[in-house]
Structures are given as C-alpha cells and as structure tokens.
Amino acid sequence: MYSAADKVEREKGIVYEIPVYYGGQTGPDLPFVASYHHLSEEEVISLHTSKEYLIYMMGFVPGFPYLGGLPPSLAVPRLEHPRPSVKAGAVGIGGNQTGIYPAEVPSGWRIIGITPVSLFDVNRPSPFLFSAGNYIKFHSIDLQEYERIQHLIANKTYELKTYKKGEDV
C-alpha cells in the first residue's frame, strides 16, 4: 500500500543514480527476499531497480535515507536478531522500506547489496549526499564495475549521475 506522499509529484526534485552490486557476500539476504516472494534473484534486482524512491527523511545515523515507494512484492520482515554490523554502503530492505547504510552500524534489515558511493563525508562542503524530498534510483552493477567505481572514488574522480525528476533520461 502506498501513502499519500508517494502520489505527490515533485517536479524539481533531484534523482540520484546509485550503483549497487547485488548479492554475493555483500548482499547475503538477496536469496531470502527472492525465496520469500517466490521470485528469482534477478527478478528482485529488476524490481528494486525499477523505481525512483522518494527520500522521506534522513534517519537514525547521519546520512541514512529512509526511502518510500518499495514495491509491495519486495517487502520482507526484519531479521529476528539484528546483525552486530553491516558495511557502509549496504543496501537493505526492512518491512516496506529500503535504504542505504552510510556507516558501519548494527542492522535488522535484509541486506541485498552494496554501493561504493559514500553517503556521508565530513570533508565535503555538504557532508550529506542526500536530502529529504529528492529521489534515489538504483542500478545494478557487477563486481568489476563496483571495484572500478571504488577506485575512481578513492582518486576523487567519480561523478555521481543525477537528473531532475520528470526529465527524460
């Protein structure tokens, strides 16, 4: 079920394209999400990357975006016993929301992948990458592309792709 906020068109919002390496050791719960909904892992990835998610609010740790608009066919229960920590960049699903962990912290969400993009950096002019009212669009990358982007980020040459909500891309 979608909330009224999902129906609001924000013509001037920024959409951030976030690369995600799904599955494997960095997305240990992808098989659970697929099995829970009787989907293949590829179908879960396709559904997760099919939406522009509204950033409802910035939450429990600096830089964590709570994202609205998760397809109902991806909603899953949280872990019964939270993990003591997940890596910075972990992409998870908790209930009917999805989000990205900006730092290594405990988590009860189902981790389906990881992004090399840093969400919070005190050395940037604006430490938070995102702000509420904008959007995130995930896209799937392979391990080689993940490592290439990590290298570009380390050399400060990576440019995050963005576009205005409603623009043809």
N, C-alpha and C positions, 0 to 999 in steps of 0.2 A: 504494500500500500504506500502511496506517495503522499507527502504532506503538501500543504498549500505552497510552501516555499519552492517546491520542485516545479510548480506551474508558473512561477514568476519568470518572465523573460528579462534578462539583464543585457540590454543591447551593448553596453560599454564595458562589460566585464572582460578581463584578460583570461585566456585559456593557456595554461602551461602544459606543454607536451612532455610527459615524464617517461623516459625509457625504463623498462623493467625486464630483468632476467627472471623468468618464471620457473618454478620447480627446482628439482635437484636439492642439494644441501641447503640452498638459500631460500627455498620455498617448500619446506617439509610438509606443510598441510595441504598442498595442492591436490594430492591424491585423495585426501579425506573430503575436501569440498566436492571433487568430482563424484566420488562414490556416494556421498550424502544426497546428491541430486540426480544420480543415475546419468551422469554426463561423462564425456571423455575429458581428459586434462586439456586438450586442445579447445574443446567447447567452452570450458571455464575461462580459459585465456581469451577466447574470442568475445565472450560476453563481458568480461571485465574490461576489455579494451574498447568496447563498442559505445561507451558513454562519455559525455563531458560531465564530470562530477562537480556539483556546486560545493564550494568550501563554506560550510555552515559557520564554523568557528575555529579558532586556533585554541588548542586544548592542552591537556594535562601536563605536558612538558613543553618548553619553548620550541615553537616551530611545528608542533604536531597538528596537521589539518584534519578535522572531522569532516568527512565528505558525504554528501547526500546524493541519493539517486541510484544506489546499488540495485541492480536488477533483483527482484524477489527470488529468482531462481538461483541466486548465489548466496543468499542469507544463510548463515550457519550459527549454531550455538558456540559460545566461547568455550575455551578449554576449562575443564573441571578444576584443574590445578595449573595456575599460570606458570609460564617459564620464568626462571630467575632473570633471564635477559635475552633480548634479541638484538641483532646488529643494527647500527644506524643505517637507514635506508630500507629496512624491512617493510614490505607492503603486506598489510593484513586485512582480514575481514573479521568483524566482531558483530554478531547479530545482523542488523540490516544496514551496517555502515562499513565503509572501507577507509583506510588511512595509511599514512607513511610515517614511520618512526624516525625522528630527526637525530636521535641519540641512542646509545645502548642503554636500554631500560627493561624492567620486567614487563611481561605481556601475557594477557589471557586471550588474545586474538589469534585467529588461524593465519599463519604466515604462508603466503603463496608465492612470494618472490622478493626481489631486492632491486633498488635503484642505486646507481653510483652517484646520483645528484645529491649534493649537500643541501639540506633544508634550513639549517641554522648555522651561522658563522659570525661570531662577534667581530671579526675583522672586515666584514663587508660594510659599506655605508649604511645599508639597511640589513640588519642581521637576519631578519625573517625573509625567506624566499617568497612566501605566500601571504595573502591576507584574505579575510572573510569577504565573501561576495564575488570572488573570482572563481575560476574553474580549473580542474585538472583533467587531462585526457592522457590515459596510459597508452603506451605502445610497447609491444613485445620485441625484445632483442635477444640475440644469442650470447653465449658466454664470450666469444671473441669480441663482439661489439661492446659488451659490458666492460671488458678489460681495456679496450681502446678508449672508451669514454673516461674511465678511471685515469688513464694516462694523460688525456687532454685536460682533465680537471686538475691533476697534480701540476701540470705545466701552465695552468691558468689560461688555457686557450679554448676551453669548451664554451660554446654559446648555446644556452637553453633556448629551444624554439618556443615561440609564443605567437598568438594571434588574437584578434578581437572576436568576442562571442558573436556569432551570426555571420562572420566572414566566410567566404568560400576558401577552403584550403586544399 
